[in-house]
Amino acid sequence: MIGFLDLPEEIRNMIYMCLIGMVYSEIDFSFHGYEYTATFLDQIGQNAKHIRRIFPELPTVLENKDGLFKSEENARILDKIQSACTGSTKLII
């Protein structure tokens, strides 16, 4: 029986990449402070596609005579989540 470190580097790297995708898909990502959401998604890059559940804190929803609307910052964060977290199954705001 050989150990994990005895495997060729290419195979170990493939295993690491699978573990990263699995970890991201099993964690509920909750952000306290809306400014961190987009920054985090930028930092993890392509791994964001594995995120399944994300709970961002958004700036206050605004209201005018036509009803409720989202601020530009809300729109930017939601657009970032939509484009980065393509595997997402749950978004709670």
JOZI-V272983 format. One record per residue. N is the residue number from 1. SS is DSSP state (helix for helix, strand for strand, loop for the rest). Layout:
# JOZI-V272983
n->[N,N]
ss->[SS,SS]
This chain:
# JOZI-V272983
n->[1,2,3,4,5,6,7,8,9,10,11,12,13,14,15,16,17,18,19,20,21,22,23,24,25,26,27,28,29,30,31,32,33,34,35,36,37,38,39,40,41,42,43,44,45,46,47,48,49,50,51,52,53,54,55,56,57,58,59,60,61,62,63,64,65,66,67,68,69,70,71,72,73,74,75,76,77,78,79,80,81,82,83,84,85,86,87,88,89,90,91,92,93]
ss->[loop,loop,loop,helix,helix,helix,loop,loop,helix,helix,helix,helix,helix,helix,helix,helix,helix,helix,helix,helix,helix,helix,helix,helix,helix,helix,loop,strand,strand,strand,loop,loop,loop,loop,helix,helix,helix,helix,helix,helix,helix,helix,helix,helix,helix,helix,helix,helix,helix,helix,loop,loop,strand,strand,strand,loop,loop,loop,loop,loop,loop,strand,strand,strand,loop,loop,strand,strand,strand,loop,loop,helix,helix,helix,helix,helix,helix,helix,helix,helix,helix,helix,helix,helix,loop,loop,loop,loop,loop,strand,strand,loop,loop]
